[in-house]
Amino acid sequence: MNSTLEVAIESPDHVSQDRETNLRVDSLAHGVLLLIGLTAAQRVVGLVRNVLFCRLLQPDELGLFNLAYSVLVIASPLAVLGLPGSFGRYVEYYRQRQQLRTFVRRAAILSTLLCASFVAVMCWNRTWATWLAFGDVDQVPLLVSTAVALLAVTSFNFLTELLTALRQVRAVSRMQFVNSVLFALVGLTFLHWSSWRAEGVVLAYAAACLASSVVVIGPLRGIWRSLGSQQEELPHKELWSRIVPFAAWVWVSNLWTNMFHVSDRYMIVHYSGRSAVEAAALVGQYHSSRVVPDLFIALAALLGSFMLPYLSHDWEQGHREEVARKIHLTVRLFALAMTLGGVLVLWTAPLLFEVALGGKYHAGQAVLPWTLMYCVWFGLTVLAQNYLWCAEKASLGSVCLLVGLLANIGLNLLLLPRLGLLGVVLATALAHLLTLCLVQLLSHRLGWRWSWRTAALALLPASLGLGCYPATAVVLLTLAITCSTNWLFTAAEKQAFAAFVIPYLKFR
């Protein structure tokens, strides 16, 4: 059976020994289970944290924190020119050639210098940067806090990318979980015991990133020793001529992705025609609508980054068709599971907004169906573009994201003045659908054969925009078709899925 799940079952002990080195890596099957388990726990902590932040902060304060976090999202990969983003593709490449130590050491040194320089420039031009980030030059203290946090966040992301590329799922999962818990504890402590509002939450996030990075020092030392002291020579020209073009496109791709992810918020800040306080409050309302949907995006990002090293390994072995099949199946499973999750969110929305969030975010509740819809589409795009990365065509992924970004800005300019927050969400949803279609089209031209099954399930999240009852009916019909026919999933895929899941349901 040629499926993700069948190939995933690599070792009964869940840990495999790499044949070329003494480096122990987590198998794909166990990695997926561990990822799902700890991610679920981490996201529960994150959900509770976000709910409490929404309760303790006023909409404008919540909006300022969301804007500061958006700066971190954009600036973290931007500051290091996308270099850690190349780890998923090239760690395996240099490890097989016994050049990994040299590669990681040089990447760490360059990333540190780049990030420090970026923060220095950011603080030097703080008035202009504050206006750009918050639309209010009086928020300089918040910008300085964000700049300080950027150093910690960039280090955290560097280690996460490296350990993920090394297939150290346990270490990454622990690191992410500790980060989420510490962010909740420190952030709530700041809000309860100090007068710091958005600044306190930003500094709490920085402290959590630094502390959780300490958790992986031990595993990193073990990995470093396992690589051996003798490394093959790696000339600078050979290294950077291979890495720089790919990293540059990853940098561009990350830039477009992150700008795409936050551009709607900055359209509200700079083009809604509202005062700085009113715009920040509207961003806070928007943030409340994404408290749960953002979990879908986070899961897709984790799953996509986790799978890339395994897909890269298959690609290097010449198994191109296997890579395509794995991505097809992953996209379909994710679309079905997250649409079902979206329906459950719609059913519980009154409890979430009226009780948990204190009834302060009615505008956020009104746009929730469309927010859920485009967040699932964004997750599907993240998963599907792994084929472009494996084919070393990150440039094409960047083109797709740029088209989506431009479409998002254009549609926001058209719909924001007329429909307010609803116009922002509808514009973003249409732009995400366009991007997903472009990624699948370009991947098809590179060998990722088009599948009507994948296309059909990729459109399933559109039902969420219809509201609770229509979406429920559509999802139940889809589940019935899935269980009773082989239209959406083949018999081989179902058997592989059952073989993968049933042993763990029996706690074997």
N, C-alpha and C positions, 0 to 999 in steps of 0.2 A: 504494500500500500504506500503510495507516494503522497504522504501528507505530513504536515507539520508534526502532528501528534505521534505518528508512527516513528518518525525519525527521532523525535524527542526522547524516546525511551532508550537511553543509552547505557545505563548502568543500574543494576539492582541496588547498589549501595549509594546511588544518587551523586556520587562524586567520581570523576574520571581522572586518570593520570595522563598528562600530556605525553605523547610518544617522543617528542624531540627534547624535552627538558624535564626537570623534576617538578615543574610547576603544576600544582593540583588545581583543576578548574571544576566548577559546578556544572553538572549536566543540564541540558536544556529542560528536561522534564522537571527535575527537582528545582531548577532555577525558576521556572514558571510558577510552580506551587509556592515556593518561598516568596517570590515577588508578589503574588496575589495575596498571600496571607499577611505579610508584614505591611504591604501597601494598604490593605483593607484597614488594619489596625492604625496605621499612620494617618489615613484619611479620616477615620473616625475622630482621632485626636484633632486633626486639622478642621474638621467640620465643627466640632464643639468650640474650638478656639475662635473660628470665624464668627460663629453665632454670638459668642460672648463679646467679641470686639464690636460687633454691630450693636449690641445692647449698651455697651459702655461708652461708645463714641456717638456723637451726633452725626447726622448725614454729611455735613461739610467736613468734619474731622476725619470721618471714614474715607471720604473722597480724597483728602490730602494724603492719607496713608496709601491709598490705592495708586495715586499718581507717583508717590515716592517709590513704591514697589515697582511700578512700571519703568521708572528710570533704571532701577537695578536690573530688570529683565532685559532692557535694551543695552545698557552700558556694559554688563558683565562680559558677554562674548565680543562686543565691539572693542573693548579696551585691549583684549589679547589677540585681536585680529583673527579670531576663530580657530586658533591653533589647537586647543584641547578638543575641538570638534572633529579633528582628523584622527583621534585616537581609535575610534571604533573601526576605522578602515585600515589603519596602518600599524597598530600595535602587533597584530598577528603577523603582518608582513615582516616587520623587523625582528620579531621574536624568533621566527623560523630561521632567520639569517644570523642569529646571535648578535644583533646590534641594538637590542631594545634598551639596554642601560644608557648607551650614548644618546639615543633618540629622546628618552624621557628626561635625562639630565639637561640637554640643550633646550628642550621645550620648556622646562620649568624655569630656567634662567631667563630666557627671552620673555616668557609670560609675566614674570615678576617685574622686569624692567618696564614692559609696556603698560602694565596696570598702574604702577607707581607714577609713571609719566602722565597717564590719562587723568588720574585723580588730582595731580598737581595742576594741570591745565583747567580742570573743572573748578577747582577752588580759586584759581587766579581770575577766572572770568565768572565769578559767582553771581553777579547781578544779572547778567544776560542769561546765564544758565538757569537761574531761579525763575525768571520770567518765562523761559521756554518750557520748563518742567511743570510749573504750577500756575502760570498766568498771573502771578502776584509777586512783586519784588520784595514784599515784606516777609517772605518765607525763607530768607537766607539761612537762618539756623536749621531749618529742616533740610535744606540742600547740603549743608556741611555734614549733618548727621548721615545723609544718604551717601555722600562721598566717602566717609569713613567706613560705612557698611560695605561699600563696593569692594574694598580690599578683602574683607572676610568672605564675601559671597563668591568672589572670583576664585579664591583658594579652595573653597568648598566645591565649586563646580569643577575645578581642575582635577581634584582627587576623585570625584564621582565619575567623571568621564574616563579617567585612567583605570580605575578598578572595574568599571563596567566593561571596558575593552578587554581587560584581563580575565573576564568571566568570573569574577569574584563576587557572586551574587549575595552571599551571606554578609560580606563586609559592606557592600553598598546598601543592602536592606537595613542593616543595623544603623548605619550612618544616617540614612534618611529618617528612620524612626526616631532616633535620638534627637535629631534636628527638630522634628515636628513637636516632640514633647517639650524640649527646652524652650522653643519659641513660644509655646503656649504658656508655660510657667513664668518665664521672665517677662513676657509681654503683659500678662495679666497682673503681675506684681508691679510693674511700672504704672499701669493704669490705675491700680488701686491705691498705691502708696505715694505716688508723686503727682506733680502738676503737669508732667510731660504727657502730651497726647500723641499726636502722630510721630513726633520725634522719638518718644519713648518706645513705640512699637517698632520703629525702624532700627533703633539701637538694640532692641531685644532680638531682632532677627540676626543682626550682626554677631551678637554674643552666642546665639545658638549655632550659627555656622562655624565659628571658631571652636567652640566646645565639641561639637560633633565631629570635627575633623580630627581631634585628638583620638577618637575612638578607633580609627583605622591605622594608627601609627604601628601597632604590633603587626597586623597583617601585611602592611607595606614592607616592613623590615624582613619578614619571612619571604615575601615574594622577591625582594631585592637579592637576598642570599641565594634563592633557588636559581636565579639566572646565571650564577657563576661569575667568577672574577675575570675570566678570559672572554673578551668580546672581540668580534671581528672589527677591523678598522672600518670606519664610516666617514668618508671625506665630506666636508661641509657642502661642497658643490653638489655631490650626489644626493645628500639628504635634502637640502633646501630646494633643489630643482624638482624633486618629486613632491615634497610636502607643500611648498608655497602655493603652487597653482590650485591644488585641491583645497588647502586651508583657506585660500582667498575666496574660493567659491563657497566654502562652508561659512566663512565670515559674512559674505554677501547674503547667503541663504538665511543665516541666523538673523541678520539685520532686517531683511524683509519679513521673516517670520515674526520676529518680536515687534516690529513696527506694525505689522498687520494685526498682531494680537492686541496692541494698545492704541492704535491710531484713532479708533472711535472715541476713546476717552479724551484724547487731545483735540479732536474735532469739537467735542462739547466745550472744552476749556477755551478754545480760541475762536470758535465760529458759531456758538449757540446764541450770541448776542446778550448773554446774561452777565451779571457782575461776577467777580472772582468767587465770592462766597456762594452765590446761587449755582454757579457752574460746578463748584466742588461738591455741593449738596446733590446735584443731579448725578455726578459721578458716583457718589456714595449710594444713591438709589440703584444705579446700574450695577455697582459692585454687589449689592444684596441679591440681585437676580442671578449672579454667577457663583454664589456661595457653594451650591451643590454642583451645577454644571461644570465648574472648573475641575472637579474631581475626575470627570470623564477625560478632560484634556491631559491632566497629570498622569492618569493611568495609561493613556495612549503614548505619551512621551516616554514614560518608564519602559513600557513594553517595546516601543520602537527602538530605543537606545540599547535595551537589553538584547534584543534579537539581532541587531546589526552585526556584532562580532561573529555570531553563529552563521548568519547569512554570508558574511564576508569569507568565512572559512570554507563554506560550500562553494562559493564563487571561485576562490583560489584553487579548489580541487577540480574545477571544471564542471560542476553540477549546476549549470545555469537554469535548466528547466525545474530543478528541485527548488531553487530560490524563488522562481515565479510561483510555483504551486503553494509554497509556504506563505507567501505574501497574500495571494488570493484568499486562502483559507482564513488567515488572520483577519483580513479586512471584513470578510463576511461574518465571522463569529463576533467581531467587535461591534459591527453595525447592529446585529440582532440583539446582542446583550445590552448594549448601551441604550438602544431605543426602548427596550423593555424597562431598563432602569429609569429612563426619562418618564415613562408612563407612571411608574411608582412615585416619582418626584411630584408629578402633577396631582396625583391623588392626595399627597401629604402636604401640598403647598399651603393650604389654609392654616394648618397647624404650625408650619414653619414660620410663616410671616406674621401671623396674628399672635401666636404664643411665644415662640422662641425668639423672634426678632422684635417683639414688643409692639407690633402694629405701627412701626414708624416708616415702613418701606412699601407703601401701596403701589407706587409707580414701578418698583422693581418686580412685584408680584404680577403686575399686568403684562410685562414683557417676558415673563419666565418661559412660556412655551417656545417662543422663537429663539431665546437664548439657549435653551436645551438643544434645539434643532441644530444651530450652527456650531455648537461646541462638539457635538458628535461628528459633524462633517469635518471639523478641524482635526479631530482625532484620527479620522480615516485618512486624511491627507498626510498626517505625520507617519502613519504606518505604510501607506502606499509609496511614498517617496523613497523608502529604503531601497527600492529597486534601482532608482537613479543613482543612489549613493554607491551601491555595489558595482554598478557599471561605470563608476567614476565620472558620472555626468551630473555632478552637483550643480553645474552651471545651468542645466535645464530646469532643475528644481528651483533655482533662484529666479529664473525667468517666470515660472508659474506664480511664484509668490509675489514678484513685482507686479505682474498683471493683476493679481488679486488685490494687492495693496492699492494700486491706482484705481481699480474699480470701487474699492471700499471708500476711498476719499471722494471720488466723483459722486457716488450714490449718496454719501453722507451730505455733501454740499447740496444735493437736490432734495433729500428727504428730511434732514435735520430741522431746517427752518419751518417745514410744513407740518411734520408729525411729531416733533420733539424726540423723546427717548425712544418711542416706537419706531420712528424713522431711522434712528441710529442702529437699532437691532436688526431691522429688515434689510438695511443696506449691508450690514456685516454678514448676514446670512446668505444673501445673494452672492456676495464676493467670495465667501468660503465655498459655495457650491461650484462656482466658476473655477476656482483653484483646484478643487478635487478632480473635476473633469479634465482639466489641462494636464495634471500629473498622470492620470490614467492614459490619456491619449499619447503623451510623449513616451511613457513607459512601454506602451504597445508598439511603438515604432522601434524600440530597442530590444524587442523580444519577449516582453511581458504580454502574452497573448490576451486579447480582449475576451472577457467572460460575461455573458449575459446574467449569470447568477450573481456575480460580484456587482454588476451595474444595478441590478434590481434591488439588492439589499442595501447598496449605498444610497438609494433614494428613500429607503424606509424611514429615516429620521424626519423626512418632510411631514410625516403624519403627526408629529408632535406639535407642529404649528397649528394644527386644526383644533387643538384643545383636548381636554381629558377624555371625553367619551369617544369621539371619533378615533383618537390615537389608540385607545384601548381596544376598540373593535378591529382596527387594522393589525395590531400586534398579535392579538389572539388568532386571527385568520392566518397570519404568517407562521405562527407556531404550529397551528394545525397542519398547514401545508408541509412544513418541515418534518413533522413527526410521521405523517401518513404517506408522503411521496418522496421521491429523490430529485425533485425539481430544483431545490435551492442548495442542497448538499447531497453529494453522491453517496451510494451505499458504502463505498470504501471509506469515505470520510467519517460517516456515522460510526462505522465499526471501529475505526482508529480512535475516535473520540471516546467511545464506550470503553475500549481497552485502556485508555489513558486515565479515565475518571474513576471507573468502578473500583479498582484496587484501593484507591485512596479513600473512597467512601466507606470501604470495609476496614479502614485503618490498618492496612497491611504495611 
